[in-house]
Amino acid sequence: MKKKTKLVSLIVLFTALGTSSSFGQAFEQGDKLLNIGVGLGSQFMAAGAKGTPPVGLSLEFGVSDKISVGGYAGYAGAKVETVVGDWKYNYIIVGGRGSYHFDFGVENLDPYAGVLLGYNIASVSTDTNLPTASAGGFIWGAHAGARYFFSPKFGAFAEVGYGIAWLNVGVALKF
């Protein structure tokens, strides 16, 4: 019985590997890509802060085999408890982004680099009698990353650069 289970497992594994590597180029004109990620190494989360991990969402459209354009939104929130009261921090980024997609000849891999232009909103509030504050303004930044597709529609991504965190990782969907 164990030999049959091992044999079936090996057949399933090789079939999955064979089909997952045979669906072709990772990025093409007309692709619609959605990245849903969480930020690691956020400049926003201070020591001792509790809160929502930084989350980001980007949607891109392939206008050529090398260029994509789309939008980006990110959010991070934190709460710091002190002896005089609680402080709440919120940070939001919205903007447009464009990316250039490289082709290194590795199937299912979509390496890219690009720019972000947008607006950020930061706010701090407290439950004490101290004043609250908010700020916002035009931002720009750069990013570099890669997606690896495990199937024609599903993959993972990692990206460094300016966004809601210095490093973002998550799932990539193609539709």
C-alpha positions as CSV (number, residue, x, y, z in Angstrom):
1,M,0.0,0.0,0.0
2,K,2.8,2.4,0.8
3,K,4.5,1.8,-2.6
4,K,1.2,2.6,-4.4
5,T,0.8,5.9,-2.4
6,K,4.4,6.9,-3.2
7,L,4.0,6.1,-6.8
8,V,0.7,8.0,-7.1
9,S,2.3,11.0,-5.2
10,L,5.3,11.0,-7.6
11,I,3.0,10.9,-10.7
12,V,0.9,13.8,-9.3
13,L,4.1,15.8,-8.5
14,F,5.6,15.3,-11.9
15,T,2.4,16.0,-13.7
16,A,1.9,19.2,-11.7
17,L,5.5,20.3,-12.4
18,G,5.1,19.5,-16.1
19,T,1.9,21.4,-16.4
20,S,3.0,24.4,-14.3
21,S,6.1,25.0,-16.4
22,S,4.4,24.7,-19.7
23,F,2.1,27.7,-19.8
24,G,4.6,30.1,-21.3
25,Q,5.6,33.7,-21.0
26,A,4.9,35.3,-17.6
27,F,4.0,38.8,-18.9
28,E,2.3,39.8,-22.1
29,Q,0.4,42.7,-23.6
30,G,-3.2,42.6,-22.4
31,D,-2.4,41.0,-19.1
32,K,-4.3,42.3,-16.0
33,L,-2.3,41.7,-12.9
34,L,-3.4,42.1,-9.2
35,N,-0.8,42.0,-6.4
36,I,-2.1,41.7,-2.8
37,G,0.7,41.9,-0.3
38,V,1.8,42.6,3.2
39,G,4.7,44.9,4.0
40,L,7.8,43.8,5.9
41,G,10.3,46.2,7.3
42,S,7.9,49.1,7.4
43,Q,9.3,52.5,8.3
44,F,5.9,53.2,9.8
45,M,5.8,50.7,12.6
46,A,7.7,52.0,15.6
47,A,9.1,49.9,18.4
48,G,6.3,48.9,20.8
49,A,3.6,49.7,18.3
50,K,0.6,47.4,17.8
51,G,-1.6,47.4,14.8
52,T,-2.4,46.4,11.3
53,P,0.5,45.2,9.3
54,P,1.1,47.3,6.2
55,V,-1.0,46.1,3.3
56,G,-0.7,47.0,-0.3
57,L,-2.7,46.4,-3.5
58,S,-1.7,47.1,-7.0
59,L,-3.5,46.6,-10.3
60,E,-1.6,46.7,-13.6
61,F,-2.5,46.5,-17.2
62,G,-0.1,45.3,-19.9
63,V,0.0,48.0,-22.6
64,S,2.8,46.1,-24.4
65,D,5.0,43.0,-23.8
66,K,7.3,45.2,-21.7
67,I,5.2,48.0,-20.2
68,S,2.4,48.0,-17.7
69,V,0.5,50.8,-16.0
70,G,-2.0,50.8,-13.2
71,G,-2.7,51.9,-9.7
72,Y,-1.5,51.3,-6.2
73,A,-3.1,51.7,-2.7
74,G,-1.5,50.9,0.6
75,Y,-2.5,51.3,4.3
76,A,-0.7,51.0,7.6
77,G,-2.1,51.7,11.1
78,A,-0.5,51.5,14.5
79,K,-1.4,52.1,18.1
80,V,1.1,53.0,20.9
81,E,-0.1,52.8,24.5
82,T,1.6,55.1,26.9
83,V,1.0,56.0,30.6
84,V,-0.5,59.3,29.5
85,G,-2.8,57.9,26.8
86,D,-3.0,56.0,23.5
87,W,-1.7,57.3,20.2
88,K,-3.1,56.1,16.9
89,Y,-1.2,56.5,13.6
90,N,-2.6,56.0,10.1
91,Y,-0.8,56.1,6.8
92,I,-2.4,55.8,3.4
93,I,-0.8,55.9,-0.1
94,V,-2.7,56.1,-3.4
95,G,-1.2,56.6,-6.8
96,G,-0.4,55.4,-10.3
97,R,2.5,53.3,-11.2
98,G,4.3,52.1,-14.3
99,S,6.6,49.1,-14.7
100,Y,9.1,47.8,-17.3
101,H,9.1,44.0,-17.5
102,F,12.4,42.2,-18.2
103,D,12.7,38.8,-19.9
104,F,15.6,36.8,-18.6
105,G,14.4,33.6,-20.4
106,V,13.1,31.9,-17.2
107,E,9.6,30.6,-17.8
108,N,6.9,31.8,-15.3
109,L,9.2,34.5,-13.9
110,D,8.2,38.2,-14.4
111,P,10.9,40.5,-13.1
112,Y,10.1,44.2,-13.3
113,A,11.1,47.7,-12.2
114,G,9.2,51.0,-12.2
115,V,8.0,54.2,-10.7
116,L,5.2,55.4,-8.5
117,L,3.5,58.8,-8.5
118,G,0.8,59.6,-6.0
119,Y,-0.4,61.1,-2.8
120,N,0.1,60.1,0.8
121,I,-2.0,60.9,3.9
122,A,-0.6,60.6,7.4
123,S,-2.4,61.2,10.6
124,V,-1.9,60.9,14.4
125,S,-4.6,61.1,17.0
126,T,-4.7,60.6,20.8
127,D,-7.2,60.1,23.5
128,T,-5.5,62.8,25.6
129,N,-6.1,66.6,25.4
130,L,-3.1,67.0,23.1
131,P,-3.8,68.2,19.6
132,T,-3.9,65.8,16.7
133,A,-2.1,66.2,13.4
134,S,-2.4,65.2,9.8
135,A,-0.3,65.7,6.7
136,G,-0.3,64.7,3.1
137,G,1.3,65.5,-0.2
138,F,2.6,64.4,-3.5
139,I,5.0,61.5,-3.5
140,W,7.2,59.6,-6.0
141,G,9.1,56.5,-5.6
142,A,10.7,53.5,-7.4
143,H,10.2,49.8,-7.1
144,A,11.8,46.5,-8.3
145,G,10.4,43.1,-8.0
146,A,9.5,39.8,-9.5
147,R,6.4,37.5,-9.8
148,Y,6.6,33.8,-10.1
149,F,3.5,32.1,-11.5
150,F,2.8,28.6,-10.3
151,S,-0.1,28.3,-12.7
152,P,-1.4,30.5,-15.6
153,K,-3.4,32.6,-13.1
154,F,-1.8,32.4,-9.7
155,G,1.7,33.3,-8.4
156,A,3.7,35.0,-5.7
157,F,5.5,38.3,-5.7
158,A,8.2,40.1,-3.8
159,E,9.0,43.8,-4.3
160,V,11.4,46.4,-2.8
161,G,11.1,50.1,-3.0
162,Y,8.9,53.0,-1.9
163,G,5.4,52.0,-1.0
164,I,3.7,51.1,2.3
165,A,6.8,49.2,3.3
166,W,10.4,48.8,2.0
167,L,9.6,45.1,1.2
168,N,6.3,43.7,0.1
169,V,5.4,40.1,-0.4
170,G,2.2,38.4,-1.3
171,V,0.1,36.7,-4.0
172,A,-0.2,37.7,-7.7
173,L,-3.3,37.0,-9.7
174,K,-3.5,37.3,-13.5
175,F,-6.9,37.6,-15.2
